[in-house]
Amino acid sequence: MSRGPDAATLLRRALDRHAARCGITLTWHAVVSRRWASATFVGAQHRIALTITGTGLDAWIGELDEVDLQMRGHLVADVVVTTITRTADQAELGVEVLTVET
């Protein structure tokens, strides 16, 4: 019996859907995830490296920490853009995301 996709896969799909709605293309370079737990929550920490292209890059990056990314069985508790390297029409991002199981 399969449990379905893990949190990293669901996060990647959610970011891809959000980017597509905004006219942004994501090129994924790395996703590194590790289990995380506090006294009351269980989830995962994700470190992501990607390149984004499209119009409205600054707006997309600026709203990334506020967007409601839909992930079955999980919620996004925190999003932090850790690095940005810009060229004229693209940006390379480092992003850290904390997901919590619901």
ABEGO torsion letter per residue (X at the ends): XBAEBBAAAAAAAAAAAAAAAAGBBBBBABBBBBBBBBAABBBBBBBBBBBBBEBGAAAAAAAAAABBBBBBGBBBABBBBABBBBBAABBBBBBBBBBBBX
